[in-house]
């Protein structure tokens, strides 16, 4: 993972961006929706990407929290062994960032992204979060908007800066086609 063009590009973005947008010496990471790392090749690669990013930012990383309802006992044991903490209850993405926090959420559903935004919805709160996940604009659907689904995500579209991360990962079984970094 760390020797790929994909990771080099992502690393360059993080090193350049994190130091500019955040001054706090400590950053937390919350990872949602990784999948079962013991039974899914894609989930294992997503977890590897998370750990690689942690390694890049290691001097600034505080806590690393992980949750997916499909985590098995083995998944949890591995995650704990590698220095992360397990979120035991399903928060449905409703975690308030107490300090600057990266929400690592590759390939999650729009409601989960919306819940993260809703829980941190204030000028100060939104400045504390960086979301790594699917393109928010790819969820822009007039029918869902009219039904009131994922309103925080739709409200954020007007002011969130979305930075595409080039999909040059060479393993075709694992795709990061829609991966973006979102900051306010």
N, C-alpha and C positions, 0 to 999 in steps of 0.2 A: 504494500500500500504506500509506504513512505517514499518509494523509489519511482513512483509514477508521475507523469506529467500532470495528471489530474490533481494529485496531492500537492505537488509543487505550486500549482496555480492557486489552490485553496490556501496553502500556507502563506504565500506572498500576500494574499488579500488579508488574512488574519493579522499577520505581523504589522502590516501597514495600517489597517483600520482600527484594531482594538486600542492601540496606543494613542490614536487620534481622538476617538469618540469617548473613551473612558480613562479617567485619571486614578481611580481607586486601585490600590495595590493588589486587591483580591477580587477574583471573579468566580462566581459559581456557574455550574453547568447543570441543566436539567435535560435529561434525554427521555423523550416519550416515543412510543411506537417503534421501537427497534425490532421487535419480533423475537422469536425464540432462537437465541444464538447457538443452541446445541442441536437444533433440528432444521435450521434454514441457512443455506449458503449466503443468501442475501442479507439476512440478519447478522450473521457473523461478520460480513464485510462492513456493514453499517457500524457495528460495534468497534471494529478495527479502525474505521475512520474516526470515530469519537476518541478512541485512545490515542490515535496519532495527533489529533488536534490538542488533546490534553498535554501530550509531550511537548508540542510547540509552545504552548502557553504555560508550561509547568511552574514557572516562578510566580505566576499570578493566580493559579487555580486554588480555590478554597475547597468547596464541597462539590462532589459530582453525584447527582441523584439520578436514578434510572427507574423507569416503570413501563411495563407493558403487561396487560392482563394475561398474556399467553406465556409469560416467563415460567419455566419449570423450576423445580428444586435445583437441578443441575445448573441452569442458567443463573439463578440467584447466587449459588455458591461460587461460580466463576466470576461473576460481576463483583461480589464482595472481595474475593481474593485479589482482584486487580485494582482495589482501592476505591471502588465506587460504593455508594449507599443505595439500598433498595427503598423505594417509596412503597410502603405496604398497602395503602388504601388507594383505590382508584379516585384520583382527584378530578378526573375528567378535564385535565389541563387547567384547573382553576388554582394555580399556585401564584401567589404574589411574590415578586422578586424583592427580597429585603436589601439586596445590593446588586450591583451590575451582574447580569445573568445572561448566559447564552442558553437559549432553548433550542436544543438539537432535536429536530423533528422531521427527519427525511421521510417523505411519502406518507404523511398523516392526512386524515380527513379534515375538511374545512372547518367543521365545528370545533375540533380540538384547537386549531389555530385561533379561531374566534374566541374560545374560552380563555386562552392565554392572554390575548389582547384585552378582553373584558376585565379580567381580574387585575390587570395592571393599568387600567384606563384612567390616567391622569397625565398631565404634562411631565411631572417628575417620574412617574411610574413607567411610562413608555420610553423615556430616555435611558432607563436602566436595563432594557431588554434588547437582545439581538436574536432574531429567529433565523435558524438555518432550516429550511424546509422547502416545500413546493412553492411555486409561484403563486402568490395571492391572486394576481390578476387572472390566472387560469381558472379560478373559481367564480369569476364574475358572470353571474347568470341572472338575467332579469326576472325569470319566474321564481327562483329561490329568493331573490331580493324582495319581491312582492309578498312572499309568504312570511317574511320576517326571520328567515333562517340565517344564522351566522352574521348578525348585524354588525358586530364589532369588526369583523374582517372587512365587510363592505365599507364601513366608515373609515377604516384605516387606509383604504386604497388611495384616497385623495392626498395623503401626506407621507406615507411610508416610502422610503427609498428602497428600491428592489435592485439588487445586483446579481445578475446571472453568473453562475459558476460554470465555466465551460465544461461540457460533457465530453472529455477526452479520456475517460477511464476505459482501459482496453479490454476488461473482462466483460463480454457481452451479456453474461448471465446477471450482471449487476449493473443497473443503469441509474445514473444521476441526471437524467435529461432535464428535469424540471427543478433541480436544486437551485435555490436562491438564498442570498443573505438579505434580511429585511431589517432596516434600522430607521429610527425616527429622528 
